[in-house]
């Protein structure tokens, strides 16, 4: 139940973030109307930059979904797992939910491989399951160590090591939500720091 609740909470957060990025400007305009003109202009400039960074972050997530779906499809097709396309698409979106999503996706794929009772290489089902598990483990390591830092680093202008540290720290102190918001929060703080640094020069 705890894992299910965390997964649902993470999905709700992502959906809410999407709608805020789409319609949040109306809410922000209302807040700006209550502030002095100079302060409102500065806040509008900063929030405009933050909105751009968060938009890039969400686009990066969609790009990661596409990459992981493609890599998983190729791997499962080579192994000969049935329903490779459906499983790969599910895996791509599941990867958005840190830790819980990848585990669920791997278990589902392994279950399908076991139930299929067929093998492209004439392996017994348990070896097919092991092959799928190894594939998911390798792809997960590639994603964590290379794909995520590189893709999100370029889009959010954060160093890959900063991204890895932010994700680990966010997850350590705030759980699933911490994993999800760590990069957007750090990227937003960087925008604010850069703005005031440039203003002070």
Rosetta blueprint (number, residue, H / E / L):
1 X L
2 X H
3 X H
4 X H
5 X H
6 X H
7 X H
8 X H
9 X H
10 X H
11 X H
12 X H
13 X H
14 X H
15 X H
16 X H
17 X H
18 X H
19 X H
20 X H
21 X H
22 X H
23 X H
24 X H
25 X H
26 X H
27 X H
28 X H
29 X H
30 X H
31 X H
32 X H
33 X L
34 X L
35 X L
36 X L
37 X H
38 X H
39 X H
40 X H
41 X H
42 X H
43 X H
44 X H
45 X H
46 X H
47 X H
48 X H
49 X H
50 X H
51 X H
52 X H
53 X H
54 X H
55 X H
56 X H
57 X H
58 X H
59 X H
60 X H
61 X H
62 X H
63 X H
64 X H
65 X H
66 X H
67 X H
68 X H
69 X H
70 X H
71 X H
72 X H
73 X H
74 X H
75 X H
76 X H
77 X H
78 X H
79 X H
80 X L
81 X L
82 X L
83 X L
84 X H
85 X H
86 X H
87 X H
88 X H
89 X H
90 X H
91 X H
92 X H
93 X H
94 X H
95 X L
96 X L
97 X L
98 X L
99 X L
100 X H
101 X H
102 X H
103 X H
104 X H
105 X H
106 X H
107 X H
108 X H
109 X H
110 X H
111 X H
112 X H
113 X H
114 X H
115 X H
116 X H
117 X L
118 X L
119 X L
120 X L
121 X L
122 X L
123 X L
124 X L
125 X H
126 X H
127 X H
128 X H
129 X H
130 X H
131 X H
132 X H
133 X H
134 X H
135 X H
136 X H
137 X H
138 X H
139 X H
140 X H
141 X H
142 X H
143 X H
144 X H
145 X H
146 X H
147 X H
148 X H
149 X H
150 X H
151 X H
152 X H
153 X H
154 X H
155 X H
156 X H
157 X L
158 X L
159 X L
160 X H
161 X H
162 X H
163 X H
164 X H
165 X H
166 X H
167 X H
168 X H
169 X H
170 X H
171 X H
172 X H
173 X H
174 X H
175 X H
176 X H
177 X H
178 X H
179 X H
180 X H
181 X H
182 X H
183 X H
184 X H
185 X H
186 X H
187 X H
188 X H
189 X H
190 X H
191 X H
192 X H
193 X H
194 X H
195 X H
196 X H
197 X H
198 X H
199 X H
200 X H
201 X L
